[in-house]
């Protein structure tokens, strides 16, 4: 009977969300208790933050993201890889792929 009423509310309002995953429910409940938010507020804010991260990443062109990754990784490279030409890593002395 409750499920029927829930579906009626969803149909009338166009809104509805039913979490049937135990782990997800516990995580949302823990987040809500930690932040003092309601379950709805906790889910809303978590989804909003995730969308912001996901959209922020995909709005940059791929080449900008790859350059940023390269710049972040370059200081971590050790010699001789840091100053070596990439061709030296890919090809042997005979000019064939290593």
Backbone as JSON Lines, residues from 0, in Angstrom:
{"i":0,"aa":"X","n":[0.82,-1.19,0.0],"ca":[0.0,0.0,0.0],"c":[0.86,1.26,0.0]}
{"i":1,"aa":"X","n":[1.96,1.23,0.78],"ca":[2.85,2.39,0.83],"c":[3.49,2.61,-0.53]}
{"i":2,"aa":"X","n":[3.9,1.53,-1.17],"ca":[4.54,1.63,-2.49],"c":[3.56,2.24,-3.49]}
{"i":3,"aa":"X","n":[2.31,1.85,-3.4],"ca":[1.29,2.4,-4.29],"c":[1.15,3.9,-4.07]}
{"i":4,"aa":"X","n":[1.1,4.35,-2.8],"ca":[1.0,5.77,-2.51],"c":[2.25,6.52,-2.98]}
{"i":5,"aa":"X","n":[3.4,5.92,-2.8],"ca":[4.65,6.53,-3.25],"c":[4.62,6.74,-4.76]}
{"i":6,"aa":"X","n":[4.18,5.71,-5.47],"ca":[4.1,5.84,-6.93],"c":[3.08,6.89,-7.35]}
{"i":7,"aa":"X","n":[2.02,7.03,-6.6],"ca":[1.01,8.05,-6.9],"c":[1.61,9.44,-6.71]}
{"i":8,"aa":"X","n":[2.35,9.63,-5.62],"ca":[3.0,10.93,-5.36],"c":[3.99,11.23,-6.47]}
{"i":9,"aa":"X","n":[4.79,10.23,-6.85],"ca":[5.76,10.42,-7.93],"c":[5.06,10.78,-9.23]}
{"i":10,"aa":"X","n":[3.98,10.11,-9.52],"ca":[3.24,10.38,-10.74],"c":[2.64,11.78,-10.72]}
{"i":11,"aa":"X","n":[2.09,12.2,-9.59],"ca":[1.45,13.51,-9.49],"c":[2.46,14.66,-9.5]}
{"i":12,"aa":"X","n":[3.59,14.47,-8.83],"ca":[4.55,15.57,-8.69],"c":[5.69,15.49,-9.7]}
{"i":13,"aa":"X","n":[5.9,14.34,-10.29],"ca":[7.03,14.16,-11.18],"c":[8.34,13.98,-10.44]}
{"i":14,"aa":"X","n":[8.27,13.87,-9.11],"ca":[9.48,13.69,-8.3],"c":[9.39,12.38,-7.55]}
{"i":15,"aa":"X","n":[10.55,11.8,-7.33],"ca":[10.6,10.6,-6.54],"c":[12.0,10.0,-6.61]}
{"i":16,"aa":"X","n":[12.41,9.47,-5.48],"ca":[13.7,8.81,-5.41],"c":[13.6,7.77,-4.31]}
{"i":17,"aa":"X","n":[13.92,6.55,-4.66],"ca":[13.86,5.48,-3.69],"c":[15.21,4.79,-3.66]}
{"i":18,"aa":"X","n":[15.89,4.86,-2.54],"ca":[17.2,4.23,-2.4],"c":[17.0,2.85,-1.8]}
{"i":19,"aa":"X","n":[17.32,1.84,-2.57],"ca":[17.12,0.46,-2.12],"c":[18.44,-0.26,-1.92]}
{"i":20,"aa":"X","n":[19.51,0.51,-1.84],"ca":[20.83,-0.06,-1.61],"c":[21.23,0.26,-0.17]}
{"i":21,"aa":"X","n":[21.47,-0.78,0.61],"ca":[21.74,-0.63,2.04],"c":[22.98,0.23,2.31]}
{"i":22,"aa":"X","n":[24.05,0.0,1.54],"ca":[25.29,0.76,1.73],"c":[25.05,2.23,1.41]}
{"i":23,"aa":"X","n":[24.37,2.5,0.31],"ca":[24.09,3.89,-0.07],"c":[23.26,4.57,1.0]}
{"i":24,"aa":"X","n":[22.24,3.88,1.5],"ca":[21.39,4.48,2.53],"c":[22.2,4.8,3.78]}
{"i":25,"aa":"X","n":[23.07,3.87,4.2],"ca":[23.9,4.12,5.39],"c":[24.84,5.3,5.17]}
{"i":26,"aa":"X","n":[25.41,5.4,3.98],"ca":[26.3,6.52,3.68],"c":[25.56,7.86,3.73]}
{"i":27,"aa":"X","n":[24.39,7.89,3.13],"ca":[23.59,9.13,3.14],"c":[23.18,9.48,4.56]}
{"i":28,"aa":"X","n":[22.77,8.48,5.32],"ca":[22.36,8.72,6.7],"c":[23.53,9.24,7.53]}
{"i":29,"aa":"X","n":[24.71,8.64,7.36],"ca":[25.9,9.08,8.07],"c":[26.26,10.52,7.69]}
{"i":30,"aa":"X","n":[26.2,10.83,6.4],"ca":[26.49,12.19,5.94],"c":[25.5,13.18,6.54]}
{"i":31,"aa":"X","n":[24.23,12.83,6.53],"ca":[23.2,13.72,7.07],"c":[23.4,13.95,8.56]}
{"i":32,"aa":"X","n":[23.71,12.9,9.3],"ca":[23.94,13.04,10.74],"c":[25.18,13.87,11.02]}
{"i":33,"aa":"X","n":[26.23,13.67,10.23],"ca":[27.49,14.41,10.42],"c":[27.32,15.89,10.13]}
{"i":34,"aa":"X","n":[26.56,16.21,9.08],"ca":[26.4,17.61,8.68],"c":[25.2,18.3,9.32]}
{"i":35,"aa":"X","n":[24.33,17.52,9.93],"ca":[23.12,18.1,10.52],"c":[22.06,18.4,9.48]}
{"i":36,"aa":"X","n":[22.2,17.84,8.29],"ca":[21.23,18.06,7.22],"c":[20.19,16.94,7.23]}
{"i":37,"aa":"X","n":[19.11,17.18,6.52],"ca":[18.14,16.11,6.3],"c":[18.72,15.17,5.25]}
{"i":38,"aa":"X","n":[18.1,14.0,5.11],"ca":[18.55,13.07,4.08],"c":[18.48,13.72,2.7]}
{"i":39,"aa":"X","n":[17.39,14.42,2.43],"ca":[17.22,15.09,1.14],"c":[18.3,16.14,0.92]}
{"i":40,"aa":"X","n":[18.56,16.94,1.93],"ca":[19.6,17.98,1.8],"c":[20.97,17.35,1.57]}
{"i":41,"aa":"X","n":[21.26,16.28,2.28],"ca":[22.55,15.61,2.13],"c":[22.72,15.07,0.71]}
{"i":42,"aa":"X","n":[21.69,14.42,0.18],"ca":[21.75,13.88,-1.18],"c":[21.86,15.03,-2.18]}
{"i":43,"aa":"X","n":[21.08,16.06,-2.01],"ca":[21.1,17.2,-2.93],"c":[22.49,17.83,-2.99]}
{"i":44,"aa":"X","n":[23.07,18.1,-1.84],"ca":[24.39,18.74,-1.8],"c":[25.47,17.82,-2.37]}
{"i":45,"aa":"X","n":[25.4,16.54,-2.05],"ca":[26.39,15.59,-2.56],"c":[26.31,15.5,-4.09]}
{"i":46,"aa":"X","n":[25.12,15.43,-4.63],"ca":[24.95,15.35,-6.08],"c":[25.4,16.66,-6.72]}
{"i":47,"aa":"X","n":[25.06,17.78,-6.11],"ca":[25.48,19.1,-6.63],"c":[27.0,19.19,-6.69]}
{"i":48,"aa":"X","n":[27.69,18.79,-5.62],"ca":[29.15,18.84,-5.59],"c":[29.76,17.91,-6.62]}
{"i":49,"aa":"X","n":[29.19,16.72,-6.77],"ca":[29.72,15.75,-7.75],"c":[29.53,16.26,-9.16]}
{"i":50,"aa":"X","n":[28.37,16.83,-9.46],"ca":[28.13,17.38,-10.79],"c":[29.1,18.52,-11.1]}
{"i":51,"aa":"X","n":[29.36,19.34,-10.1],"ca":[30.3,20.44,-10.29],"c":[31.69,19.91,-10.64]}
{"i":52,"aa":"X","n":[32.14,18.86,-9.94],"ca":[33.45,18.26,-10.23],"c":[33.47,17.64,-11.61]}
{"i":53,"aa":"X","n":[32.43,16.87,-11.93],"ca":[32.39,16.16,-13.21],"c":[32.3,17.15,-14.37]}
{"i":54,"aa":"X","n":[31.43,18.12,-14.25],"ca":[31.28,19.1,-15.33],"c":[32.49,19.99,-15.45]}
{"i":55,"aa":"X","n":[33.11,20.32,-14.34],"ca":[34.31,21.15,-14.37],"c":[35.44,20.48,-15.11]}
{"i":56,"aa":"X","n":[35.55,19.18,-14.99],"ca":[36.6,18.43,-15.66],"c":[36.33,18.34,-17.15]}
{"i":57,"aa":"X","n":[35.09,18.07,-17.51],"ca":[34.78,17.83,-18.92],"c":[34.64,19.11,-19.72]}
{"i":58,"aa":"X","n":[34.53,20.27,-19.07],"ca":[34.39,21.5,-19.82],"c":[35.73,21.98,-20.38]}
{"i":59,"aa":"X","n":[36.83,21.54,-19.8],"ca":[38.14,21.89,-20.33],"c":[38.44,21.0,-21.54]}
{"i":60,"aa":"X","n":[39.05,21.58,-22.58],"ca":[39.43,20.74,-23.72],"c":[40.43,19.66,-23.28]}
{"i":61,"aa":"X","n":[40.43,18.56,-23.99],"ca":[41.28,17.43,-23.66],"c":[42.75,17.83,-23.62]}
{"i":62,"aa":"X","n":[43.2,18.61,-24.59],"ca":[44.62,18.95,-24.62],"c":[45.03,19.76,-23.39]}
{"i":63,"aa":"X","n":[44.14,20.61,-22.88],"ca":[44.45,21.37,-21.66],"c":[44.58,20.44,-20.46]}
{"i":64,"aa":"X","n":[43.7,19.44,-20.39],"ca":[43.78,18.49,-19.29],"c":[45.05,17.66,-19.36]}
{"i":65,"aa":"X","n":[45.42,17.25,-20.59],"ca":[46.64,16.45,-20.74],"c":[47.9,17.25,-20.42]}
{"i":66,"aa":"X","n":[47.93,18.52,-20.81],"ca":[49.08,19.37,-20.48],"c":[49.18,19.54,-18.97]}
{"i":67,"aa":"X","n":[48.04,19.73,-18.31],"ca":[48.04,19.87,-16.85],"c":[48.57,18.6,-16.18]}
{"i":68,"aa":"X","n":[48.17,17.44,-16.69],"ca":[48.67,16.17,-16.14],"c":[50.17,16.08,-16.35]}
{"i":69,"aa":"X","n":[50.64,16.43,-17.55],"ca":[52.07,16.4,-17.84],"c":[52.86,17.31,-16.92]}
{"i":70,"aa":"X","n":[52.34,18.5,-16.68],"ca":[53.03,19.44,-15.79],"c":[53.05,18.93,-14.35]}
{"i":71,"aa":"X","n":[52.0,18.27,-13.94],"ca":[51.96,17.73,-12.58],"c":[52.9,16.53,-12.43]}
{"i":72,"aa":"X","n":[53.08,15.76,-13.49],"ca":[53.92,14.56,-13.42],"c":[55.4,14.86,-13.64]}
{"i":73,"aa":"X","n":[55.72,15.86,-14.44],"ca":[57.11,16.13,-14.82],"c":[58.06,16.26,-13.62]}
{"i":74,"aa":"X","n":[57.7,17.0,-12.58],"ca":[58.64,17.12,-11.46],"c":[58.92,15.79,-10.74]}
{"i":75,"aa":"X","n":[58.05,14.81,-10.91],"ca":[58.23,13.53,-10.24],"c":[59.15,12.58,-11.01]}
{"i":76,"aa":"X","n":[59.42,12.9,-12.28],"ca":[60.28,12.03,-13.09],"c":[61.72,12.12,-12.62]}
{"i":77,"aa":"X","n":[62.39,11.0,-12.59],"ca":[63.8,10.93,-12.2],"c":[64.65,10.86,-13.46]}
{"i":78,"aa":"X","n":[65.91,11.22,-13.32],"ca":[66.85,11.08,-14.43],"c":[67.08,9.6,-14.7]}
{"i":79,"aa":"X","n":[67.28,9.16,-15.89],"ca":[67.49,9.92,-17.12],"c":[66.2,10.26,-17.85]}
{"i":80,"aa":"X","n":[65.06,9.84,-17.33],"ca":[63.79,10.02,-18.03],"c":[63.38,11.49,-18.12]}
{"i":81,"aa":"X","n":[63.81,12.28,-17.18],"ca":[63.39,13.67,-17.14],"c":[63.95,14.47,-18.32]}
{"i":82,"aa":"X","n":[65.2,14.22,-18.7],"ca":[65.81,15.01,-19.77],"c":[65.96,14.23,-21.07]}
{"i":83,"aa":"X","n":[65.52,12.99,-21.09],"ca":[65.68,12.14,-22.26],"c":[64.64,12.5,-23.33]}
{"i":84,"aa":"X","n":[65.04,12.39,-24.58],"ca":[64.11,12.55,-25.7],"c":[63.16,11.36,-25.73]}
{"i":85,"aa":"X","n":[61.9,11.61,-26.05],"ca":[60.94,10.5,-26.04],"c":[61.3,9.43,-27.06]}
{"i":86,"aa":"X","n":[61.94,9.82,-28.17],"ca":[62.35,8.85,-29.18],"c":[63.36,7.86,-28.64]}
{"i":87,"aa":"X","n":[64.21,8.3,-27.71],"ca":[65.19,7.4,-27.11],"c":[64.5,6.3,-26.3]}
{"i":88,"aa":"X","n":[63.35,6.61,-25.75],"ca":[62.6,5.61,-24.99],"c":[61.87,4.63,-25.9]}
{"i":89,"aa":"X","n":[61.49,5.09,-27.08],"ca":[60.65,4.28,-27.97],"c":[61.45,3.46,-28.97]}
{"i":90,"aa":"X","n":[62.63,3.96,-29.37],"ca":[63.38,3.32,-30.44],"c":[64.78,2.94,-29.99]}
{"i":91,"aa":"X","n":[65.3,1.83,-30.51],"ca":[66.65,1.38,-30.21],"c":[67.67,2.08,-31.1]}
{"i":92,"aa":"X","n":[68.94,1.72,-30.93],"ca":[70.03,2.32,-31.72],"c":[69.87,2.04,-33.21]}
{"i":93,"aa":"X","n":[69.19,0.96,-33.56],"ca":[68.98,0.62,-34.96],"c":[67.81,1.35,-35.6]}
{"i":94,"aa":"X","n":[67.1,2.18,-34.79],"ca":[65.96,2.94,-35.32],"c":[64.66,2.18,-35.3]}
{"i":95,"aa":"X","n":[64.69,0.96,-34.8],"ca":[63.48,0.15,-34.72],"c":[62.86,0.27,-33.34]}
{"i":96,"aa":"X","n":[61.55,0.07,-33.26],"ca":[60.9,0.15,-31.94],"c":[61.55,-0.81,-30.95]}
{"i":97,"aa":"X","n":[61.69,-0.34,-29.74],"ca":[62.33,-1.17,-28.69],"c":[61.37,-2.21,-28.18]}
